[in-house]
């Protein structure tokens, strides 16, 4: 059993060790702005208008919100951020954050870019995972239809076969190069189709170790049971289960759609229920670590400490490659850096892509920081504490 002390998320010297004074000040003013819901709403409207009218906006955001939450517009431009994280023992997950494309050419281009992130991960030890969204390589409306098991037209069937071929090509490339790959979770009304793809890929490529990981959103009330069912499938199929555990990112949209269409709300009744199931899911994975590899994608301090303590209690080494913590780049550095400093495996999701194309991602980040109770206030208080320690004005 580990005798080392648990990390303290109040240690700002460690938390912001990778930030210069100028970067710390920029983060302070950015989180102050994001903490104002009215400003975020106005900013979203103005940004969407500029995008619709094809007004150049890169100059306005490149040095602030884009720099805070993204690594660059290309993999090469992400190098500086990756190197900075690596110096503090934190890995990088390159996340090509272009979304909302429909044409076959665009979907193929996204697949090719994902393949490049896998190659980059194979070449650099500081990149422990790759990741992709199925909606990056498949048309959303097609996924909706497949999700309900509706009959496809001949053209749609051919289109779906191309989607499956793309998914398989990505996972085969990852398996060949030994790079674990996350399949991100998405809206509940397309998630069953994604889950079926993930199950097929795990059964095919996880025979020796977890290469393909499915993502489970624990703010859904049915997902803890889904995790246990997935584990049973892996046992019966004699393959390893890879899971990324998150709370979820689409709550308002999920609740609104359920109310408008008259079906049962898939979201937990309250935050406490989400927290309970998330922690139960991490413990379930630890208790079946011989068959499960997991990544806890969380910005929740208590859940991070719960998992860290449970690992120590069970005698699971802090650097066991089957257990990772992950946070988004530009957020919750007090969790990431202090966990890494304490010897745990940590990686940051590092989004990248052309500025105009990643704007939907950036808008979501701003809205999440505004809507998650206490998130922005906590970030600001820690930054202020570190600025005071450094005696910045």
Beta strands, then each sheet from edge to edge (+ up, - down):
strand 1: 70-72
strand 2: 91-96
strand 3: 129-132
strand 4: 180-183
strand 5: 212-217
strand 6: 241-246
strand 7: 292-297
strand 8: 323-328
strand 9: 346-352
sheet 1: 1+ 9+ 2+ 3+ 4+ 5+ 6+ 7+ 8+
end
